[in-house]
């Protein structure tokens, strides 16, 4: 709990069936949603659990790796890189399925634009919806793949100015879209580490935070992780 600075661990003994959790979201009613390797779980404000799988719901896949919450509480779920389908749970409890994220965006453009929480399905930037490097403006898809990129990005985030930050699979670089073109930030020149960028996040003050992982070489086999604000990499913290 943020107010009391306390933590509570939930597991099988608390009613959570998943062995691994890949996506977490909170809707406007205060329901806490957990997606993982065993479907979708909801813990309501009274801490009562409800579980959804392909057996008892319209969930397209029990592997839930991404979650976006609409302004009205509609839930959008992604199922990993091997299954690009999107499951949609409506407020009345009904379900819909779309063959891909692009299909879901095209069919629900206005509603998708209201999903402002960070998620792996898409990134909302003003009137645009980014699905990896493809951008839908309500009428057409635009391909904004930067020239160095050859595979899908790890993370796409945007700040309040509309600047888009992308963590590609290249170990030590971050791409920046300023509305007109791409530039590259090479973290290794500022923060030497033998590893890769694993996550990006934008704070309310528009500071961009970088999560990274270092992989020490022989004879060490353990890994260490860290984070840093992109505006001040000297403030990096190793964990």
KEGUBA-773445 format. One line per field, with one value per atom (N, C-alpha, C): residue number from 1; residue in three letters; atom name; x, y, z. Coordinates in steps of 0.001 Angstrom, whole numbers, padded with zeros to 6 digits. Example, Ala and Ser with C-alpha at 12.3 -4.5 7.8 and 13.67 -1.06 7.14 Angstrom:
pos <- 1|1|1|2|2|2
code <- ala|ala|ala|ser|ser|ser
site <- N|CA|C|N|CA|C
xx <- 013190|012300|013200|012850|013670|012900
yy <- -005690|-004500|-003300|-002250|-001060|000030
zz <- 007800|007800|007800|007080|007140|007870
***
This chain:
pos <- 1|1|1|2|2|2|3|3|3|4|4|4|5|5|5|6|6|6|7|7|7|8|8|8|9|9|9|10|10|10|11|11|11|12|12|12|13|13|13|14|14|14|15|15|15|16|16|16|17|17|17|18|18|18|19|19|19|20|20|20|21|21|21|22|22|22|23|23|23|24|24|24|25|25|25|26|26|26|27|27|27|28|28|28|29|29|29|30|30|30|31|31|31|32|32|32|33|33|33|34|34|34|35|35|35|36|36|36|37|37|37|38|38|38|39|39|39|40|40|40|41|41|41|42|42|42|43|43|43|44|44|44|45|45|45|46|46|46|47|47|47|48|48|48|49|49|49|50|50|50|51|51|51|52|52|52|53|53|53|54|54|54|55|55|55|56|56|56|57|57|57|58|58|58|59|59|59|60|60|60|61|61|61|62|62|62|63|63|63|64|64|64|65|65|65|66|66|66|67|67|67|68|68|68|69|69|69|70|70|70|71|71|71|72|72|72|73|73|73|74|74|74|75|75|75|76|76|76|77|77|77|78|78|78|79|79|79|80|80|80|81|81|81|82|82|82|83|83|83|84|84|84|85|85|85|86|86|86|87|87|87|88|88|88|89|89|89|90|90|90|91|91|91|92|92|92|93|93|93|94|94|94|95|95|95|96|96|96|97|97|97|98|98|98|99|99|99|100|100|100|101|101|101|102|102|102|103|103|103|104|104|104|105|105|105|106|106|106|107|107|107|108|108|108|109|109|109|110|110|110|111|111|111|112|112|112|113|113|113|114|114|114|115|115|115|116|116|116|117|117|117|118|118|118|119|119|119|120|120|120|121|121|121|122|122|122|123|123|123|124|124|124|125|125|125|126|126|126|127|127|127|128|128|128|129|129|129|130|130|130|131|131|131|132|132|132|133|133|133|134|134|134|135|135|135|136|136|136|137|137|137|138|138|138|139|139|139|140|140|140|141|141|141|142|142|142|143|143|143|144|144|144|145|145|145|146|146|146|147|147|147|148|148|148|149|149|149|150|150|150|151|151|151|152|152|152|153|153|153|154|154|154|155|155|155|156|156|156|157|157|157|158|158|158|159|159|159|160|160|160|161|161|161|162|162|162|163|163|163|164|164|164|165|165|165|166|166|166|167|167|167|168|168|168|169|169|169|170|170|170|171|171|171|172|172|172|173|173|173|174|174|174|175|175|175|176|176|176|177|177|177|178|178|178|179|179|179|180|180|180|181|181|181|182|182|182|183|183|183|184|184|184|185|185|185|186|186|186|187|187|187|188|188|188|189|189|189|190|190|190|191|191|191|192|192|192|193|193|193|194|194|194|195|195|195|196|196|196|197|197|197|198|198|198|199|199|199|200|200|200|201|201|201|202|202|202|203|203|203|204|204|204|205|205|205|206|206|206|207|207|207|208|208|208|209|209|209|210|210|210|211|211|211|212|212|212|213|213|213|214|214|214|215|215|215|216|216|216|217|217|217|218|218|218|219|219|219|220|220|220|221|221|221|222|222|222|223|223|223|224|224|224|225|225|225|226|226|226|227|227|227|228|228|228|229|229|229|230|230|230|231|231|231|232|232|232|233|233|233|234|234|234|235|235|235|236|236|236|237|237|237|238|238|238|239|239|239
code <- unk|unk|unk|unk|unk|unk|unk|unk|unk|unk|unk|unk|unk|unk|unk|unk|unk|unk|unk|unk|unk|unk|unk|unk|unk|unk|unk|unk|unk|unk|unk|unk|unk|unk|unk|unk|unk|unk|unk|unk|unk|unk|unk|unk|unk|unk|unk|unk|unk|unk|unk|unk|unk|unk|unk|unk|unk|unk|unk|unk|unk|unk|unk|unk|unk|unk|unk|unk|unk|unk|unk|unk|unk|unk|unk|unk|unk|unk|unk|unk|unk|unk|unk|unk|unk|unk|unk|unk|unk|unk|unk|unk|unk|unk|unk|unk|unk|unk|unk|unk|unk|unk|unk|unk|unk|unk|unk|unk|unk|unk|unk|unk|unk|unk|unk|unk|unk|unk|unk|unk|unk|unk|unk|unk|unk|unk|unk|unk|unk|unk|unk|unk|unk|unk|unk|unk|unk|unk|unk|unk|unk|unk|unk|unk|unk|unk|unk|unk|unk|unk|unk|unk|unk|unk|unk|unk|unk|unk|unk|unk|unk|unk|unk|unk|unk|unk|unk|unk|unk|unk|unk|unk|unk|unk|unk|unk|unk|unk|unk|unk|unk|unk|unk|unk|unk|unk|unk|unk|unk|unk|unk|unk|unk|unk|unk|unk|unk|unk|unk|unk|unk|unk|unk|unk|unk|unk|unk|unk|unk|unk|unk|unk|unk|unk|unk|unk|unk|unk|unk|unk|unk|unk|unk|unk|unk|unk|unk|unk|unk|unk|unk|unk|unk|unk|unk|unk|unk|unk|unk|unk|unk|unk|unk|unk|unk|unk|unk|unk|unk|unk|unk|unk|unk|unk|unk|unk|unk|unk|unk|unk|unk|unk|unk|unk|unk|unk|unk|unk|unk|unk|unk|unk|unk|unk|unk|unk|unk|unk|unk|unk|unk|unk|unk|unk|unk|unk|unk|unk|unk|unk|unk|unk|unk|unk|unk|unk|unk|unk|unk|unk|unk|unk|unk|unk|unk|unk|unk|unk|unk|unk|unk|unk|unk|unk|unk|unk|unk|unk|unk|unk|unk|unk|unk|unk|unk|unk|unk|unk|unk|unk|unk|unk|unk|unk|unk|unk|unk|unk|unk|unk|unk|unk|unk|unk|unk|unk|unk|unk|unk|unk|unk|unk|unk|unk|unk|unk|unk|unk|unk|unk|unk|unk|unk|unk|unk|unk|unk|unk|unk|unk|unk|unk|unk|unk|unk|unk|unk|unk|unk|unk|unk|unk|unk|unk|unk|unk|unk|unk|unk|unk|unk|unk|unk|unk|unk|unk|unk|unk|unk|unk|unk|unk|unk|unk|unk|unk|unk|unk|unk|unk|unk|unk|unk|unk|unk|unk|unk|unk|unk|unk|unk|unk|unk|unk|unk|unk|unk|unk|unk|unk|unk|unk|unk|unk|unk|unk|unk|unk|unk|unk|unk|unk|unk|unk|unk|unk|unk|unk|unk|unk|unk|unk|unk|unk|unk|unk|unk|unk|unk|unk|unk|unk|unk|unk|unk|unk|unk|unk|unk|unk|unk|unk|unk|unk|unk|unk|unk|unk|unk|unk|unk|unk|unk|unk|unk|unk|unk|unk|unk|unk|unk|unk|unk|unk|unk|unk|unk|unk|unk|unk|unk|unk|unk|unk|unk|unk|unk|unk|unk|unk|unk|unk|unk|unk|unk|unk|unk|unk|unk|unk|unk|unk|unk|unk|unk|unk|unk|unk|unk|unk|unk|unk|unk|unk|unk|unk|unk|unk|unk|unk|unk|unk|unk|unk|unk|unk|unk|unk|unk|unk|unk|unk|unk|unk|unk|unk|unk|unk|unk|unk|unk|unk|unk|unk|unk|unk|unk|unk|unk|unk|unk|unk|unk|unk|unk|unk|unk|unk|unk|unk|unk|unk|unk|unk|unk|unk|unk|unk|unk|unk|unk|unk|unk|unk|unk|unk|unk|unk|unk|unk|unk|unk|unk|unk|unk|unk|unk|unk|unk|unk|unk|unk|unk|unk|unk|unk|unk|unk|unk|unk|unk|unk|unk|unk|unk|unk|unk|unk|unk|unk|unk|unk|unk|unk|unk|unk|unk|unk|unk|unk|unk|unk|unk|unk|unk|unk|unk|unk|unk|unk|unk|unk|unk|unk|unk|unk|unk|unk|unk|unk|unk|unk|unk|unk|unk|unk|unk|unk|unk|unk|unk|unk|unk|unk|unk|unk|unk|unk|unk|unk|unk|unk|unk|unk|unk|unk|unk|unk|unk|unk|unk|unk|unk|unk|unk|unk|unk|unk|unk|unk|unk|unk|unk|unk|unk|unk|unk|unk|unk|unk|unk|unk|unk|unk|unk|unk|unk
site <- N|CA|C|N|CA|C|N|CA|C|N|CA|C|N|CA|C|N|CA|C|N|CA|C|N|CA|C|N|CA|C|N|CA|C|N|CA|C|N|CA|C|N|CA|C|N|CA|C|N|CA|C|N|CA|C|N|CA|C|N|CA|C|N|CA|C|N|CA|C|N|CA|C|N|CA|C|N|CA|C|N|CA|C|N|CA|C|N|CA|C|N|CA|C|N|CA|C|N|CA|C|N|CA|C|N|CA|C|N|CA|C|N|CA|C|N|CA|C|N|CA|C|N|CA|C|N|CA|C|N|CA|C|N|CA|C|N|CA|C|N|CA|C|N|CA|C|N|CA|C|N|CA|C|N|CA|C|N|CA|C|N|CA|C|N|CA|C|N|CA|C|N|CA|C|N|CA|C|N|CA|C|N|CA|C|N|CA|C|N|CA|C|N|CA|C|N|CA|C|N|CA|C|N|CA|C|N|CA|C|N|CA|C|N|CA|C|N|CA|C|N|CA|C|N|CA|C|N|CA|C|N|CA|C|N|CA|C|N|CA|C|N|CA|C|N|CA|C|N|CA|C|N|CA|C|N|CA|C|N|CA|C|N|CA|C|N|CA|C|N|CA|C|N|CA|C|N|CA|C|N|CA|C|N|CA|C|N|CA|C|N|CA|C|N|CA|C|N|CA|C|N|CA|C|N|CA|C|N|CA|C|N|CA|C|N|CA|C|N|CA|C|N|CA|C|N|CA|C|N|CA|C|N|CA|C|N|CA|C|N|CA|C|N|CA|C|N|CA|C|N|CA|C|N|CA|C|N|CA|C|N|CA|C|N|CA|C|N|CA|C|N|CA|C|N|CA|C|N|CA|C|N|CA|C|N|CA|C|N|CA|C|N|CA|C|N|CA|C|N|CA|C|N|CA|C|N|CA|C|N|CA|C|N|CA|C|N|CA|C|N|CA|C|N|CA|C|N|CA|C|N|CA|C|N|CA|C|N|CA|C|N|CA|C|N|CA|C|N|CA|C|N|CA|C|N|CA|C|N|CA|C|N|CA|C|N|CA|C|N|CA|C|N|CA|C|N|CA|C|N|CA|C|N|CA|C|N|CA|C|N|CA|C|N|CA|C|N|CA|C|N|CA|C|N|CA|C|N|CA|C|N|CA|C|N|CA|C|N|CA|C|N|CA|C|N|CA|C|N|CA|C|N|CA|C|N|CA|C|N|CA|C|N|CA|C|N|CA|C|N|CA|C|N|CA|C|N|CA|C|N|CA|C|N|CA|C|N|CA|C|N|CA|C|N|CA|C|N|CA|C|N|CA|C|N|CA|C|N|CA|C|N|CA|C|N|CA|C|N|CA|C|N|CA|C|N|CA|C|N|CA|C|N|CA|C|N|CA|C|N|CA|C|N|CA|C|N|CA|C|N|CA|C|N|CA|C|N|CA|C|N|CA|C|N|CA|C|N|CA|C|N|CA|C|N|CA|C|N|CA|C|N|CA|C|N|CA|C|N|CA|C|N|CA|C|N|CA|C|N|CA|C|N|CA|C|N|CA|C|N|CA|C|N|CA|C|N|CA|C|N|CA|C|N|CA|C|N|CA|C|N|CA|C|N|CA|C|N|CA|C|N|CA|C|N|CA|C|N|CA|C|N|CA|C|N|CA|C|N|CA|C|N|CA|C|N|CA|C|N|CA|C|N|CA|C|N|CA|C|N|CA|C|N|CA|C|N|CA|C|N|CA|C|N|CA|C|N|CA|C|N|CA|C|N|CA|C|N|CA|C|N|CA|C|N|CA|C|N|CA|C|N|CA|C|N|CA|C|N|CA|C|N|CA|C|N|CA|C|N|CA|C|N|CA|C|N|CA|C|N|CA|C|N|CA|C
xx <- 000846|000000|000883|000643|001498|001399|000180|-000002|000754|000796|001457|002849|003243|004553|004742|003674|003737|003485|003887|003751|003044|002302|001669|001910|002349|002632|001413|000987|-000139|000365|-000121|000270|-000867|-000585|-001635|-002434|-001787|-002501|-003466|-003244|-004137|-005204|-005196|-006206|-005743|-004448|-003929|-003354|-003928|-003518|-002280|-001934|-000820|000529|001412|002780|003633|003256|003988|002988|003258|002412|003162|002502|003125|002477|001280|000590|-000300|-000307|-001127|-001784|-003039|-003736|-004810|-005194|-006275|-007295|-008582|-009601|-010205|-011126|-011697|-012541|-012974|-013761|-012880|-011582|-010670|-010369|-010887|-010549|-009091|-008402|-007018|-006983|-006392|-006372|-004956|-004844|-003546|-003613|-002719|-002636|-001346|-001415|-000213|-000310|000361|000402|-000795|-001736|-002921|-004214|-004190|-005392|-005403|-006596|-006820|-007480|-006979|-007540|-007914|-009048|-009504|-009652|-009068|-009297|-010061|-011297|-012116|-011729|-012436|-012106|-012280|-013055|-013219|-012246|-011276|-010237|-010818|-011881|-012454|-011956|-011574|-010985|-012015|-011825|-012550|-011525|-011609|-010624|-011292|-010624|-011141|-010127|-010617|-009789|-010558|-009955|-010635|-011823|-011871|-012958|-014215|-014078|-015255|-015496|-014770|-014939|-014583|-014621|-014251|-012793|-011974|-010543|-009958|-009208|-008710|-007556|-006811|-005630|-005356|-004977|-004700|-003360|-002613|-001346|-001632|-001661|-002001|-000752|-000234|001027|000896|-000276|-000462|-001886|-002059|-003378|-003531|-004620|-004946|-006364|-006571|-007874|-008461|-009673|-010343|-010926|-011301|-011861|-013143|-013887|-015139|-014957|-013704|-013453|-013330|-013500|-013289|-011849|-011664|-010338|-009884|-008648|-008054|-006848|-006762|-005743|-004948|-003622|-002752|-002188|-001755|-001387|000015|000911|002303|002677|003983|004500|004060|003707|003294|001802|001062|-000388|-000776|-000951|-001219|-002695|-003518|-004928|-005110|-006233|-006593|-007952|-008033|-009308|-009834|-011130|-011750|-012856|-012787|-013848|-014634|-015927|-016788|-017336|-017896|-018417|-019542|-020319|-021432|-020976|-019657|-019135|-019018|-019454|-019332|-017906|-017567|-016214|-016224|-015154|-014905|-013445|-013157|-011784|-011450|-010218|-009754|-008507|-008338|-007231|-005854|-005808|-004516|-004724|-003632|-003710|-004140|-003670|-004053|-005551|-006112|-007548|-008334|-007845|-008526|-008490|-007365|-007238|-008158|-008182|-009028|-010502|-010943|-012359|-012784|-011836|-012183|-011293|-011022|-010047|-010339|-011574|-011909|-011735|-012154|-012041|-010588|-009822|-008413|-007650|-008016|-007338|-007562|-008551|-008828|-008057|-007300|-006507|-005138|-005027|-003821|-002790|-003157|-002156|-001086|000130|001203|000952|001148|000892|001661|001709|002451|001594|000325|-000533|-000283|-000338|-000183|000202|000558|000920|000124|-000595|-001419|-000617|-000524|000212|-000693|-001416|-002361|-003461|-003591|-004616|-004114|-002863|-002274|-002187|-002252|-002061|-000904|000137|001313|001186|001375|001513|002915|003829|005255|005620|006100|006485|005387|004250|003141|002208|001746|000981|-000344|-001448|-002779|-003305|-003730|-004209|-005719|-006415|-007864|-008322|-007405|-007757|-006822|-005554|-004574|-003454|-002719|-001537|-000300|000594|001857|002989|003981|005127|006252|006558|007608|008812|009065|010199|011498|012307|013594|014517|015387|016212|017107|017598|018446|017661|016344|015552|015254|015425|015132|014124|013853|012894|011997|010974|010016|010694|010237|010837|010416|011181|010860|009796|009964|009066|008875|007642|007343|006571|007094|006427|006429|005553|005462|005313|005869|005694|004589|004346|003213|003414|004632|004900|004689|004422|004260|005540|006627|007878|007748|008176|008072|009464|009561|010828|010684|011657|011581|012840|012625|013730|013766|014730|014816|015511|015721|016423|017934|018382|019807|020152|021201|021450|021517|022189|022522|022006|020999|020496|019024|018620|017220|016911|015768|015341|014382|014489|013638|012970|011612|010847|010330|010701|010317|009162|008485|007387|007785|009089|009572|010550|011230|012217|012800|013660|014274|015680|016046|017434|017752|019019|019440|020231|019919|020679|021469|022777|023635|024015|023411|023634|025059|025704|027023|028035|027848|028782|028654|027507|027267|027319|026775|026669|027211|028529|029105|028576|028043|027607|027565|027797|027804|026467|025436|024114|023142|021904|020867|019804|019099|017945|016756|016049|014932|013583|013557|012273|012449|011360|011297|010009|010039|008842|008941|007789|007746|007050|007714|007149|006213|005377|004467|005182|006449|007199|007939|007613|008170|009619|010155|011449|011294|012187|012158|013126|012601|013414|013767|015011|015531|015825|015273|015636|016628|017668|018689|019192|019836|020355|021777|022654|024033|024293|025083|025412|026922|027411|028867|029427|030638|031259|031960|032665|033364|034301|034404|033767|032431|031893|030662|029451|028438|027240|025997|026095|024925|024677|023459|023087|022700|022936|022493|021657|020724|019837|019918|019390|019416|018412|018340|017457|018076|017679|018228|017301|017223|016488|017333|016731|017470|018102|017491|018020|019248|019490|020613|021098|021840|022293|023327|023865|024755|024010|022672|021856|021459|022132|021822|021968|021061|021081|021215|022171|022363|021686|021047|020348|020945
yy <- -001185|000000|001238|002121|003288|004211|004395|005331|004905|003603|003106|002546|002552|002034|000591|-000209|-001615|-002495|-003755|-004703|-005957|-006565|-007834|-008783|-009984|-010974|-011883|-012042|-012917|-014146|-015294|-016543|-017538|-018808|-019837|-019910|-019704|-019763|-018597|-017526|-016357|-016406|-017448|-017581|-017237|-016966|-016631|-017891|-018371|-019667|-019637|-018475|-018421|-018652|-019321|-019474|-018260|-017586|-016407|-015338|-014085|-012946|-012077|-011764|-010982|-009609|-009405|-008126|-007836|-006586|-006151|-004820|-004643|-003380|-003186|-001931|-001574|-000764|-001153|-000407|000692|001466|002620|002231|000970|000493|-000045|-000041|-000532|-002007|-002683|-004093|-004219|-005180|-005450|-006700|-006562|-007631|-008154|-009492|-010133|-011123|-010959|-011888|-012672|-013971|-014782|-016048|-017092|-018348|-019244|-018748|-019542|-018813|-017833|-017085|-015698|-015248|-013903|-013991|-013215|-013217|-011799|-011679|-010373|-010431|-009470|-009315|-008012|-008100|-006903|-006133|-005032|-004173|-004875|-005956|-006751|-007905|-007922|-008946|-010337|-010381|-011637|-011924|-013182|-013542|-014123|-013795|-014431|-014759|-015968|-016401|-016706|-016321|-016515|-017308|-018341|-019144|-019385|-020124|-020455|-021386|-022011|-022940|-022209|-021167|-020512|-019103|-018712|-017356|-017326|-016137|-015971|-015631|-015858|-015617|-016460|-015842|-016554|-017486|-017197|-017976|-017817|-018877|-018794|-018146|-017833|-017129|-015638|-014864|-013437|-012631|-011910|-011191|-009676|-009175|-007728|-007367|-006157|-005753|-004237|-003816|-002396|-002200|-001125|-000839|000408|000296|001428|002365|003554|004544|004058|003177|002664|001341|000870|-000390|-001593|-001381|-002476|-002952|-004259|-004849|-005442|-005117|-005632|-006471|-007681|-008623|-009141|-009218|-009784|-011110|-011928|-013309|-013706|-012751|-013093|-013042|-013188|-013037|-014162|-015298|-016418|-016408|-015483|-015394|-013923|-013300|-011858|-011519|-012522|-012242|-011322|-010611|-009741|-010171|-010392|-010695|-009425|-009177|-007992|-008436|-007995|-008271|-006998|-007030|-005867|-005751|-004602|-004361|-005311|-005754|-006658|-008112|-008339|-009683|-010451|-009874|-010551|-010399|-011245|-011262|-011128|-010566|-010516|-010866|-011378|-011722|-011140|-010658|-010084|-010845|-011042|-011870|-011260|-009942|-009282|-007961|-007387|-006070|-005009|-005120|-004147|-004203|-005403|-005541|-004949|-005138|-004585|-003066|-002505|-001041|-000463|-001062|-000553|-000598|-001681|-001850|-001012|-000574|000113|001333|002046|003143|004134|004617|005617|005057|003815|003201|002903|002451|002143|003395|004530|005779|006175|005590|005883|004953|004015|003125|003760|004538|005314|004613|003494|002830|002178|002182|001555|000070|-000433|-001848|-002284|-003599|-004151|-004318|-003972|-004101|-002975|-001741|-000572|000620|001721|002965|004095|004850|005948|007242|007919|009175|010194|010978|011931|011208|011484|010847|009582|009210|008039|006868|005670|004447|003679|003468|002743|001270|000397|-001038|-001384|-001435|-001533|-000335|-000556|000580|000985|000318|000669|001622|002659|003726|003914|003888|004083|005453|006249|007610|007741|006619|006632|006385|006501|006291|005322|005310|004475|004102|003051|002622|003232|003737|004297|003446|003171|002386|003342|003387|004280|003495|002367|001561|002329|002559|003225|002336|002947|002180|001140|001358|000311|-000901|-000762|-001824|-002949|-004173|-005339|-006275|-006065|-006900|-006000|-006596|-005836|-005232|-004062|-003437|-004134|-003902|-004444|-003596|-002274|-001355|-000096|000427|001703|002550|003743|004636|006045|006904|008279|009226|010439|011448|012414|013412|014308|015214|015355|016195|015437|014125|013316|012672|012886|012220|010735|009894|008446|007874|007040|006406|004903|004300|002884|002167|001046|000164|-000961|-000950|-002020|-003228|-004232|-005401|-005223|-004141|-003816|-003520|-004100|-004122|-002761|-001805|-000598|000686|000599|001782|002019|003286|003686|004587|004354|005202|006275|007467|008596|009167|009213|009805|011160|012247|013597|014165|013308|013771|013991|014113|014327|013257|012650|011645|010975|010004|009209|009694|009570|009729|008583|008367|007238|007718|007166|007425|006160|006272|005131|005208|004348|004409|004047|003239|002767|003908|004956|006077|006892|006749|007519|006632|005427|004506|003144|002951|001687|000487|-000471|-001717|-002793|-004003|-005116|-005831|-005283|-005858|-005324|-005122|-004705|-003899|-003054|-002325|-003278|-003321|-004253|-003561|-002260|-001584|-000082|000609|002065|002470|003600|004129|005646|006319|007777|008218|009041|009563|010735|011137|012272|013564|013708|014919|014759|013674|013386|012900|012623|011971|010537|010150|008796|007930|006839|005931|004698|004282|003147|002010|000841|-000351|-001152|-001644|-002365|-003546|-004452|-005661|-005878|-006115|-006403|-007890|-008388|-009814|-009986|-010071|-010187|-011406|-011283|-012378|-013366|-014269|-015335|-014731|-015295|-016543|-016332|-015114|-014824|-015205|-015756|-016181|-015460|-014747|-014039|-012764|-012284|-011068|-009982|-008736|-007614|-006701|-005977|-005089|-003687|-002735|-001360|-000503|000757|001719|003102|003973|005322|006248|007537|008506|008866|008885|009153|010546|011468|012824|012917|011901|011927|010506|009971|008588|008421|009546|009453|009030|009097|008692|007229|006468|005056|004307|003335|002509|001056|000348|-001085|-001890|-002963|-003834|-005232
zz <- 000000|000000|000000|-000956|-001099|000105|000654|001766|003009|003260|004470|004198|002901|002519|002974|002826|003207|001984|002088|000986|001480|000566|000875|-000283|000029|-000992|-001190|-002449|-002771|-003508|-003130|-003758|-003711|-003975|-003979|-002680|-001554|-000275|-000106|-000874|-000810|-001896|-002723|-003763|-005153|-005331|-006650|-007295|-008385|-008928|-009811|-010358|-011292|-010603|-011316|-010842|-011217|-012315|-012764|-013185|-012812|-013166|-014166|-015290|-016346|-016548|-016019|-016226|-015026|-014585|-013448|-013817|-013454|-013697|-012642|-012429|-011503|-012282|-012197|-012932|-012060|-012624|-011919|-010725|-010663|-009527|-008391|-008600|-007580|-007662|-008689|-008875|-009303|-008739|-009108|-009978|-011146|-012144|-012303|-012373|-012521|-013684|-014638|-015748|-015672|-015939|-015838|-016648|-016154|-016890|-016593|-015781|-015467|-015748|-016647|-016988|-016383|-016011|-015493|-014119|-013161|-011816|-011404|-010720|-010227|-008716|-008029|-006604|-006400|-005880|-005735|-004479|-004222|-003085|-001756|-001739|-000524|-000442|-001366|-001450|-001684|-002493|-002940|-004351|-004605|-005877|-006844|-008136|-009228|-010306|-010859|-011838|-013174|-014254|-015601|-016418|-017092|-017982|-019273|-020181|-021434|-021197|-020039|-019725|-019283|-018454|-017883|-018416|-019466|-019991|-021472|-022051|-023456|-023646|-022636|-022739|-023865|-024755|-025936|-025615|-024540|-024215|-022730|-022045|-020608|-020292|-021311|-021138|-021318|-020233|-020281|-019941|-020928|-020748|-020831|-021198|-021334|-020958|-020416|-019956|-020070|-020690|-020786|-020273|-019497|-018907|-019555|-020087|-020690|-019654|-020088|-019175|-018512|-019200|-018656|-017917|-017799|-017107|-018022|-019326|-020265|-020159|-020227|-020075|-021402|-021778|-023011|-022624|-023182|-022768|-023957|-023789|-024804|-024333|-025289|-024972|-025408|-025542|-025805|-027270|-027504|-028862|-029796|-029252|-030104|-030425|-029826|-030054|-029987|-031135|-031187|-031007|-030695|-030460|-029256|-029230|-028106|-027574|-026281|-025629|-024990|-025159|-024570|-023627|-022371|-021391|-021159|-021491|-021353|-019929|-019612|-018270|-017895|-018871|-018571|-018448|-018530|-018388|-019688|-020790|-022081|-022616|-023589|-024126|-025643|-026165|-027595|-027844|-029029|-029382|-030741|-030875|-032135|-032583|-033885|-034375|-034168|-033933|-033752|-033030|-032553|-031926|-032931|-034141|-035162|-035430|-035477|-035693|-034538|-033314|-032141|-032159|-032557|-032618|-033680|-034859|-035935|-035565|-034922|-034592|-033392|-032573|-031318|-031102|-032160|-032103|-030972|-030866|-029848|-028436|-028222|-026900|-026550|-027528|-027280|-026882|-027467|-027116|-025655|-025013|-023606|-022663|-023218|-022368|-022161|-021104|-020886|-020005|-019370|-018536|-019406|-018908|-019647|-019822|-021019|-021274|-022509|-022724|-023852|-025104|-025022|-026196|-027183|-026661|-027515|-026658|-027333|-026652|-027295|-026474|-026969|-026917|-028060|-028165|-028838|-028042|-028612|-029364|-030649|-031477|-032157|-031863|-032491|-031522|-032080|-031306|-031928|-031145|-031619|-031252|-032214|-031983|-032450|-031490|-031815|-032690|-033921|-034773|-035750|-035722|-036602|-035875|-036567|-035931|-036667|-035889|-036469|-036060|-037042|-036771|-036890|-036940|-037083|-038499|-039450|-040860|-041555|-041141|-041823|-040876|-041282|-040541|-041187|-040344|-040795|-040227|-041029|-040591|-040199|-038903|-038421|-037886|-038473|-038045|-038289|-037257|-037477|-038301|-039077|-040009|-039337|-038101|-037519|-037026|-036841|-036217|-037195|-036726|-037549|-036889|-035600|-034874|-034038|-033423|-032618|-031392|-030944|-029759|-028472|-027421|-026109|-025426|-025460|-024775|-025599|-025631|-026267|-025265|-024922|-023981|-024554|-024034|-024514|-023342|-023473|-022432|-022835|-022003|-022238|-023445|-023926|-025095|-026397|-026299|-027493|-027970|-027239|-027570|-027235|-028154|-027984|-027750|-026728|-026376|-026571|-027217|-027543|-027073|-026403|-026057|-027078|-027999|-028989|-028368|-029143|-028628|-028695|-029329|-029272|-027822|-027333|-025895|-025218|-025774|-025021|-025651|-026508|-027182|-026890|-027003|-026899|-028089|-028733|-029845|-029335|-029912|-029535|-030779|-030751|-031849|-031384|-032088|-031669|-032471|-033267|-034099|-035540|-035765|-037132|-037572|-036631|-036998|-035768|-036008|-034952|-034636|-033373|-032962|-032014|-031740|-030919|-029720|-028570|-027353|-027047|-027062|-026746|-025280|-024477|-023037|-022650|-023434|-023031|-022961|-023757|-023736|-022459|-021770|-020550|-019314|-019467|-018340|-018770|-018687|-019157|-018371|-019070|-018454|-019523|-019122|-020052|-019962|-020595|-020447|-021464|-021036|-021976|-021250|-021999|-021477|-021440|-020326|-020177|-020052|-019733|-019529|-019608|-019948|-019922|-019222|-018524|-017875|-017852|-017929|-017900|-016623|-015847|-014605|-014895|-013921|-014143|-014518|-014115|-014469|-015800|-016538|-017857|-017822|-016650|-016619|-017131|-017990|-018546|-017744|-017210|-016417|-017242|-017127|-017865|-016895|-017172|-016411|-017217|-016565|-017299|-016484|-017189|-016564|-017048|-016105|-016469|-016347|-017287|-017300|-017167|-015936|-015750|-016467|-016929|-017655|-016749|-017377|-016662|-015609|-014407|-013970|-013253|-013308|-012583|-013429|-012790|-013507|-013012|-011881|-011371|-012174|-012113|-012830|-011835|-012206|-011397|-012271|-011664|-012412|-011826|-012565|-012077|-012799|-012401|-013058|-012960|-013846|-013864|-014635|-014231|-015056|-016276|-017441|-018667|-018639|-017873|-017793|-016894|-016067|-015143|-014884|-015833|-015701|-014599|-014092|-012947|-011688|-011746|-010607|-010696|-011528|-011687|-010373|-010162|-008967|-009394|-008773|-009041|-007958|-008359|-007407|-007471
***
